[in-house]
Amino acid sequence: MSPIEPLAQPDDSGPGLGASAGRAAVGRADERQSVENPPVERRQGERRARGSKARRRATGDDLRTAILAEARRVIATEGLSALSTRRVAQAVGCTATSIYIYFRSKDALLHAIIDEGMQALHTHLEAARGDLTATEGRVERLARAYVAFAFEHPTLYEVMFMLHPRQMERYPAEAYRRARQNIDALAAAIAEEDASPADLVGASTVWATLHGHVALWIAGRIDASISRETFIEGALALIRRRAH
């Protein structure tokens, strides 16, 4: 900031002229100070305007991605009850109406989050399968990967698997088919490891064992004297005994 110009001293040639010069100098100093140091309210407004302008740059696929990212952030940090289209719109710098261009409702936004979660889980499971020629231990590798994903994303997991269907619109058939890849991968691993036909019931039983343990742990329903590792190892022991 530039120093403010000193006030002019009164002129001895006449009191009127000296006072006038002093007032003029004060006016110039006040004007310069106003320019160099705008009021706090104006500075805050300008920052908000710049932030809003930067956020509004996201359009099309970028805006859709930003909406999903903010929705996931709200769910992960504050829970599902805190999610609203108005809040997401405010955070990404668009109107609530703009969200409906990409998601026709809050439930449609939830469906998209679940779909992304299911695809991320599938990628996680596929990576855990490893060498397709090494079938031994594949089921346990998938089981451990499933549990790791759940504990790494507990709130997302709750939305994916613990949100009752009655709490939202019917899940789209296409998204359901993508989600079904996860149980199919488990069924295929069991069939390969046990040298038996693919068994959806058996795969669902393994899944139920894992989900039951994960859900109870996330909900805080397990005795504090039991460690998470011990509890999950118990689930894996049950799964290992499935064929005996």
Sequence and secondary structure as in RCSB ss.txt:
>XXXX:A:sequence
MSPIEPLAQPDDSGPGLGASAGRAAVGRADERQSVENPPVERRQGERRARGSKARRRATGDDLRTAILAEARRVI
ATEGLSALSTRRVAQAVGCTATSIYIYFRSKDALLHAIIDEGMQALHTHLEAARGDLTATEGRVERLARAYVAFA
FEHPTLYEVMFMLHPRQMERYPAEAYRRARQNIDALAAAIAEEDASPADLVGASTVWATLHGHVALWIAGRIDAS
ISRETFIEGALALIRRRAH
>XXXX:A:secstr
           TT HHHHHHHHHHHHHHHHHHHHHHS  HHHHHHHHHHHHHHHHTT  HHHHHHHHHHHHHHHH
HHH GGG  HHHHHHHHTS HHHHHHH SSHHHHHHHHHHHHHHHHHHHHHHHH  TT  TTHHHHHHHHHHHHH
HHSHHHHHHHHTS GGGSS   HHHHHHHHHHHHHHHHHHHHHHTS   HHHHHHHHHHHHHHHHHHHTT S TT
S HHHHHHHHHHHHHTTT 
